[in-house]
Amino acid sequence: MKVSVIGGGPAGLYFAILYKKAWPKAQITVYERNRPDDTFGFGVVFSDQTLETFQKYDLESYRSITENFAYWDDIEIHFKGHVQRIGGNGFCGCSRATLLKLLHQRAQQLGVELKFQTEITDIEGVLRDSDLVIGSDGINSRIRETFKDHFKPSVDLRPNKFSWMGSTRPFDAFTFFFRETKYGIVIVHCYQYEPGRSTWIFETDPETFAKFGLDPLDEAGSAKLMEELFAEELQGHKLIINRSMWRNFPAIRCERWVYENCVILGDAKATAHFSIGSGTKLAMEDAIGLYESFKATGGQNVKAALSHYETTRREEVEKTQHSANVSLVWFEHVKRFWNMNPTRFIFGLMTRSKAITYDNLALRAPEFVDEVNHMMADETKAAGFPEVDTKTPVPPMFQPFRLRDMVVPNRVVVSPMCQYSAKDGLPNDWHLVHLGSRAIGGAGLVYTEMTDVSADARISPGCTGLWNDEQEAAWKRIVDFVHANSGSKICMQLGHAGRKGATKLSWEGDSEPLPEGAWPLVSASPIPYFPNSQVPREMTRADMDRTVADFVAATERAQRAGFDMVELHAAHGYLLASFISPITNKRTDEYGGSLENRMRFPLEVFSAMRKAWPKEKPMSVRISATDWIDGGVTGDDAVKISEMFKAAGCDMIDVSTGQTDPQSAPVYGRMYQTPFSDQIRNEANIATMAVGAVTTADQVNTIVASARADLVALARPHLMDPYFTMRAAGWYGVDNVFCPPQYLSGRDQLLRNAERERAEMTELKIKAKPKPQIDTWKQAAE
């Protein structure tokens, strides 16, 4: 087997080591354009978990690396005079130059040929002359660009500017400095990587960069400016430069990683932002993944191995990139969080990428999480809840919250979930048990499913409605049960299906049109949802007047039925959403075109409802904060939309996304819609509710404590566990969640069981061998 590795970075070198060790007869050559001692940047970072992986795959290189690293367990954050140190993180820093030197030595020891100062210009020739070609030639990969029509790369240049520098100042923790200057905010990411050397990554937004006048400065000039700005943090040490130019981070993705007998690894195929320290980790794990693919396919079958690699490795790479992207966005929008309480700011920083959560931090840094709990309790008490316990506070999800005169006892919400079980819009015993049991389960707020304001506003024949007296009475029965038997508040969500109406029941064919018995549809524009869907009529002014009247009448019925709150559904491609999105609104009158025009009719509906709804009771609006479609609604648009609803009297935005059109391409993941809630809450200054792939109490606490939302709605978790909130209360030892007297003995048993489980976990934690604090490189090696 003849293997050519183009690019002598960590990915190519480590694959060469692993493959040569497993198949010694292979002829492997690494071609590197630079000299062996040329390297750019300063230090690289690995986690404990990554080091354990290296130990498993090649003990010799693992030992060499660990003999030359700086280990730290803490992260230290400096923000507005507040210094917070958080342990339990387990990372090490290593000089990039040293890492490459060690990999060079190990590769040569195994018989890998290294050719330095060798530029490969005839890439096609190398492919013909080799059985396998590894493209590990970095961010500016010539291989990727040569075959870009095949690899189909996308490069997203992020807006923030950054520069890698070094210093002689020592650190015993990964350290963040946040500095507000007269021009704007500058962030520094610092860590030590060898004795007398530390990495300093400076980052700022483009406006601050321009105001500082950094663009025309050379490396020395910008280093001098940063030395003056961070003189206190440098503690008399100087900055070191090494190609320390200011640049934008390129977020690179490729549709394909394999071309014939060539595969791209590391930064050539995918980048991960430095804020989670995963670039080199990702590259070396690519090498491991490719080695495992060859191992799984016999070692010599290049086509099978490359196919296996692309299939099995992609999910993990995309997870890492998603985590890195969420992290980098936090740093890009640090101004959004600047006026937060320092404890909340730091909690948000620690949990920004979703890799660390409230429960995870409670294990790593219990004192800090206790500080977070006290902060939440103090803020809640100051917001008008004198009864809140600030001495032994409950976790954030169990703090009360007020919207106008409505007080919800905790932050857990039963999300609107269509049951498709009504007949002629009439809720029945199923809805009573469905909603009633979840209220008994302890959630602070329970939502009805989207309830339609007229018969022709329904999604399907099984949808509930609120357009006649019989429906009103049925809803009142449910509301009365919730109020009599739980501490929950209940919200009526009102909507109109628009072009997504007249479909089969969900389990009979989601969004498929009814084969018979369909009613005529209306929408902002005559665009069917699917090609085979009914074409809706473009709404006339008369249609609009009738629809406004229907929403008002339903709102008045909701008041008579005793609901605590009403929500207007203006998301998911339903009628009002079809006006808001430019994807579905192609009108040329005053209701189309600009965002202000597209918002005109939804605001008419909301304003009319607000007038019909009691002033002391809150109203919310569900929106799709992005269409997930190029040219559609964006997060920035969602802020403007929220501000418009706020000005009309809206108290909270229920932040969902997508479902506007079948071409939507959501980026799914845990809590995947929460960043939009975060943006709206902290830029439009309005309460928000997060929803979307939130499945645990831990995630609820994380979202609320970091101020990404005020309430958190869970759908599927509540379907199978109506007592989600009560179980969470038991786990956290919270005994003041309302419980019907009939169930008190069960709640007490739940609390006792949870107390015993916590005690057992604590005992196991004490017995577990703690990781030693390593202060020297020699001690680390030992």
Sequence and secondary structure as in RCSB ss.txt:
>XXXX:A:sequence
MKVSVIGGGPAGLYFAILYKKAWPKAQITVYERNRPDDTFGFGVVFSDQTLETFQKYDLESYRSITENFAYWDDI
EIHFKGHVQRIGGNGFCGCSRATLLKLLHQRAQQLGVELKFQTEITDIEGVLRDSDLVIGSDGINSRIRETFKDH
FKPSVDLRPNKFSWMGSTRPFDAFTFFFRETKYGIVIVHCYQYEPGRSTWIFETDPETFAKFGLDPLDEAGSAKL
MEELFAEELQGHKLIINRSMWRNFPAIRCERWVYENCVILGDAKATAHFSIGSGTKLAMEDAIGLYESFKATGGQ
NVKAALSHYETTRREEVEKTQHSANVSLVWFEHVKRFWNMNPTRFIFGLMTRSKAITYDNLALRAPEFVDEVNHM
MADETKAAGFPEVDTKTPVPPMFQPFRLRDMVVPNRVVVSPMCQYSAKDGLPNDWHLVHLGSRAIGGAGLVYTEM
TDVSADARISPGCTGLWNDEQEAAWKRIVDFVHANSGSKICMQLGHAGRKGATKLSWEGDSEPLPEGAWPLVSAS
PIPYFPNSQVPREMTRADMDRTVADFVAATERAQRAGFDMVELHAAHGYLLASFISPITNKRTDEYGGSLENRMR
FPLEVFSAMRKAWPKEKPMSVRISATDWIDGGVTGDDAVKISEMFKAAGCDMIDVSTGQTDPQSAPVYGRMYQTP
FSDQIRNEANIATMAVGAVTTADQVNTIVASARADLVALARPHLMDPYFTMRAAGWYGVDNVFCPPQYLSGRDQL
LRNAERERAEMTELKIKAKPKPQIDTWKQAAE
>XXXX:A:secstr
 EEEEES SHHHHHHHHHHHHH TT EEEEE SS TT   SSEEEEEHHHHHHHHHH HHHHHHHHTTEEEE  E
EEEETTEEEEE    EEEEEHHHHHHHHHHHHHHHT EEE S     HHHHHHH SEEEE   TT HHHHHTHHH
H EEEEEEEEEEEEEEES   SSEEEEEEE SS EEEEEEEEEETTEEEEEEEE HHHHHHHT TT  HHHHHHH
HHHHTHHHHTT  EE SS   EEEEEEEES  EETTEEE GGGT    GGGT HHHHHHHHHHHHHHHHHHTTSS
 HHHHHHHHHHHHHHHHHHHHHHHHHHHHHHHTGGGGTTS HHHHHHHHHTTTSSS HHHHHHH HHHHHHHHHH
HHHHHHHTT TT  SSS   GGGS EEETTEEESSSEEE        BTTB  HHHHHHHHHHHHTT SEEE   
EESSGGG SSTT  B SSHHHHHHHHHHHHHHHHH S EEEEEEE  GGG SB  HHHHTT B SSS    EESS
S  SSTTS   EE  HHHHHHHHHHHHHHHHHHHHHT SEEEEEE TTSHHHHHH TTT    STTSSSHHHHTH
HHHHHHHHHHHHS TTS EEEEEES  SSTTS  HHHHHHHHHHHHHTT  EEEEE   SSTT      TTTTHH
HHHHHHHHS  EEEEESS  SHHHHHHHHHTTS SEEEESHHHHH TTHHHHHHHHHT   S   GGGHHHHHHH
HHHHHHHHHHHHHHHHHS       SHHHHH 
